[in-house]
């Protein structure tokens, strides 16, 4: 008699190319040696993307035939057909593989997971949200209304809810009277090793302070404003954009015209810390308006902790929870206002006046608490409880 394979599926509508959180989670789950195979179920970046990609002996990426660029560029109403296609294809994959545990990494991944669970009662679901799903930046009134209805209905079928920080955990606890598990989005622990990588790659003078932006190059993250602020400054500073996205072309145009603006293509998350360690400061999503979504305001992104692990102080763009965290732990400063050049330069001068070695020491202290080795203990615990 052929034994049934034990399967774990992680669903998320992206090309799964640089999904650091999912990679780390599945790596930790794989260490339990319970599942015969773990799948990352995503979508294709384009027609040339591989349908299957081996990550590890027991971990495989499977990409459904849906264009991730079309998915990310459309609002809810404009991608209804894509969503239904994603649900149908995801459900077919689940039906064919019959996973014991499904990890839905956003709200769009939840409907096929729940439908499969209803028809296959032995399966369990982990709703592992990467942000506050019903309060996303850019969501219109109608979209928020629909997502709240969906989440309110579907979350009752979920066995575990996982969130990325305490403030989002408190929100879910109050909203649904549940006790979410907080798994911070942090890198693996490692001792920082300084290098001259960026200085050598871009031929930057040694006395120029290097600020690094890490992450998706999207219009709602203040990148255009950063480009103008650095273009017009007389301070001895430069900025390097490390990432990929729709604004890459714009950044390259500025790079051609400005001697203190540089672009570096995205790299696998394991290489990020090595690059960041060769900078002086990082910058984060820049506040360019008074009101942002609760999801943005409550974020403590992976790139913040990559900077901390690299012992690189942070000049925060001003998102509330992030700025509070940086101020409380004395690892940087925030841009008070991006409305004019003077306010921006005052913020830069302020962080340059701080004791750099003290900020680095504070980063080292935080890194000992906020690292993946501590987070995966919680992952292994809740997965073991679900398995048993």
N, C-alpha and C positions, 0 to 999 in steps of 0.2 A: 504493500500500500504506500502510495506516494504521500509524504508529509506535506502539509500546507505551509507555504513560505510565509514568514512574518514580515509584513511590509509597513513602512512608515512613509507617508506622502506629505510634502510641504508645498502648498499651493500659493502662488503669488504671480500676478500678471506683469512680469517683466522678463527680459531676456536672460535673467539670472547670471549675468556676466560679472557684476561687481556687487552682489548682494552679500556684504560682509556679515550681517547679522544672521542670515539664513545659513551661510557657510559655517559660522561658528557654532550655531545651535545644532546643526546636523553632525558636525564633528564631535561635539560633546555627547550627543545621543548615540553615535556610532561606538563610542568607548564602552557603552553598556553591554555591547556584544549580544543584544537581544534580537535585533531585527536582521533578517537575512539580506534585506536591501532597503535603502532609503532613496526616495526620488525627490528631486526638485522639479516641480511641475510649473513651467513658465510659458512664455510665448516668444515667438521669433522676432528678432530685430529687423530682419528683412528676408527676402526670398533665398539669400545665400547662407543664412544661418543654419547650423547643424541641428537636426532634429534631436539627436542624442549626443551627449557629451559626458565622458567618464570623468568624474571628479576624484574618485577613490575606488578601491576594490569593491566597496559595498554602497557607493553613492553615485547616482547618475542624474544628470540634468535631462529632462524631456521637454522639448519646446513645441507647443501647439501651433498650428498654422494660422496665427493671428499676428498682424503687424504691430509691434510694440510702439513704434513711432506714431502710428495713427491712434493707438489707444491713449497715449499720453497727451496728444495734442487736441483731443476733443472733450468737450464738457459732457455731462451725463446724457442730455437729450440727443446729442450728436453721435453717441456711440452705443445706443440701445441695442442695435443689431450685433455689434461686436461683443457686448456683454452677454447676450443670449448665446452666441456662438461659443464664448468662453465657458459658460455654464454647461452647455451640452457636451462639449469636448472633454471638459474636466470630469463630468459625471461618467462619461464613457470610460475614461482612463481609470477612475476609481472602481467602476464595475468590473473591469477586466483584471484589476490587480488586487482588489479586495483588501485594502489596508486595515490593520488593526487600529492604528491611530492616524488621524489626519490633522496636520497643523495648517490652519487657514491664517495666512499672514496679513490679510486685510479683509474688509467687509465684502468686497466683490468675490472673494474666494469662499465665503461662508455658505451661500445658497446651495451649490452643488455638494458641499460637504454635508450639510444638514439633510438634504434630500437623500443622499446615499445612506446616511445613518438611519433615517426613518425606515428605509427598506432593508437595511442590514444592521440589526439592532446590536450586534456585537462590537461594532466600530465605535471609537470614541473621538471627540474633537477637542483640539486645543485652539482657542482663538487668540493668536499671538499678534496683537496689534503693534504696528511700528509707529503709530501716532494716534492722536485722538480722532478716530475715523469719521465721526459725524460732525466734526468741527474743523474740517480741512480748509486751508487757505485757498481762496478762489472759488469755493462752492457757493452757488447762488441759493436764494431762499427756497426755491422748489427742490433743488438737489438735497439740501439739508433736511427738508421735510421728509423726502422719500427715504433717505439713508437712515434717519432716526426710526421710521416705521419698520424698516427691514431689520435693523439691529435689535430693536425692542422685541420683535417677534422671534428672531433666530437665536438670540443669545440664551434662550431657555433650553436649547438643545445642546449647548456647549458644556463640556465636562470641566475644562479649566480655562480661565482667562489670564493671559499674560500681557503685561504692559511694560513700557520702557523706563518709567520713572515714577516717583512717589506721587507727584501732583496729578498725573493721569490716573494712577491707581486710586487716589481719593475720589476723583470724579466718577469712575466706574462704580466704586463702592457706594457712593451716595445715590447714583442714578439707578442702579439695579439691585442694591442690597446684597452685593457679593463681595468676596475677598480675593481680589486679583493677586497674582504673583508678580513681583517687580523683578524684571531681569534688565539691568541697565545695559545700554548699548555701548560697551567699552572694549578696548583691545586686550589682547593677551599681555600679561606682564612681561616686561623686558627692561634691562638696564639701558639707559640712553647712551648712545655713542655719537658724539658730535662729528661732523664732517664738513668738507668744503664743496659738497656736490653742486649746490645751486650757484655758488660763487664761481665755480669753474665752468659749469654748463652754460651760463649766460654772460660770463666774463664781467661779473659785477665787482666793483671796487670794494676793497676790504672795509672801508669806513662807511659804506652805505648800509643802512638798516633794512633787512629783508623781511617784508610782511607777506604771509602766504594765505591765500584763500583756498580752502579744500572743499570739493564737492560738486554737485550738479550745477551747471552753468545755465540757470533759468532766469527769466525776466523778473520774477517776484522776489529775488534775493538781494536786491540793491547793487547788483554788479555794474549796471550802467553808471550809477552814482559813484561807485568806487573808481571807475575808470576816469571820470571827470575830476574827482578829488585828487587822485594821484597825478593826473596829467597837469593840473594847475598848481601843484605845490612847489615851493622853493626849498622845502626841507630835504635833507639828505637821506631820502627813503625810496624804496621801490616796492612793487607788488608783483607776486607770481601767482597766477591762477592755475591751480592743479585740479583738473577735472574734465568733464565732457558735457555737451549739451547744446541747445539751440544758439547760445550766445558765443560759441567758440569763434565764429567768423568775425564778430564784432571785436572781440578781444584781440584777435590777430591783426585787425586793422589798426587798432591803437598801438599794438606792439611795433608795427612798422613805423609809426610816427613819433612814438615817445620812447625815450631812452631808459625810462624807469618802469615800464610795464612789460611783463613777460607772460607767455603761455606755456604750460607744461601739460602734455596729454595725460589722461587718466591712467592710473596703474592699479594692479591688483592690491587689495587692501593690505596684504602682508608687506608691501613695499612702501606704503604711505609714510610710516613712522621714520624710515630711513631717510626719506626726502625731507620731511618736516624738520628733522633733527639738524638739518643744515641751514635752517632759517634763524631768524631772531624773534619774530612774533607771528602769530596767526591772526587773521581777521575772520569774523563770522557774518552770517546773514545780517545785512544792514537795514535798520529801521528807516524807512523813507516816508512813512505816513503814521498818523496817530493810532489808528485802529487796525489790528491784525486778528486773525482767527485765534481761538483759544488753543488750537493745535500748535500753531507757530509760537505763541507766547509761552507755552508750557514745555517746549522742546529742550532736551539736553542731548544734542546729537553726538554720534560717534566721533565726528571730527574734533569736537571739543576735547574728548578724552584722549584722542590720538595726539593732540597738542600737549596735553598734560603728561602723557606717557613719554613724550619726546623732551620733556622739561622745557617747553617753549611757552612763554607767557602769552596771554590772549588779549587782544584789543576787541572787545565785544561790540557787535553791531547794535546792541541795545534791546534785544528781546528780553522780556522781563525776567523769567525764571533763570535763564542763562546768565544774565547780567548780575542777578542777585547771587548766584552760585560763585561767580568769579570774584565779586566784591567780598563776599563772606570769607572765602578761602585765600584771599590776597594773592591771586595768581594773574592779575592784570588790571585792566581798567575798561570803561566803556566809552563809546563815542556818544557824547552828550547830545549832539544834534548834527544831522547831516545836511541841514538846510543851507549852510554857507561854508565857504572855505576856511574862514577864521575859526569857527567852532570845531571843525574837524582837526585843524592843525593844533589847536589848544589841547585836544584830547591826545593827539600823538605826542606832543611835548610832555604831557603829564605822565604817560606811561614810560617815556624815555627817562624821566627824572627819578623813577622808582629804583630801588635796589634790585638789580637784575638777579643777582645770586640768591637773594632772599626769595624772590618769586620762584626761582628754579627749585629751591629747597622745599617750598610749599607744594609745588607740583609733585615732587618725589613722595611727599607724605600722602597726598591724595591718591596717587597711583597705587599705593599699597592697599588701599581699600576698594578703589574702583578699577578692577581688572577682571578679565574673563575667567581666570582660575577660580575666583570667588563666586562668580555668577553661575558657572556650570555646576556647582554643587547643588544649587537650587533646581536647575534643569533636570539633573539626574534624579533628584528626589521626587519631583512631581511626575516625571515619566515612569519611574519605578512604581509609584502609587497607582498610576493608570494601568500599567501592565499587569499588576497583581490584583 
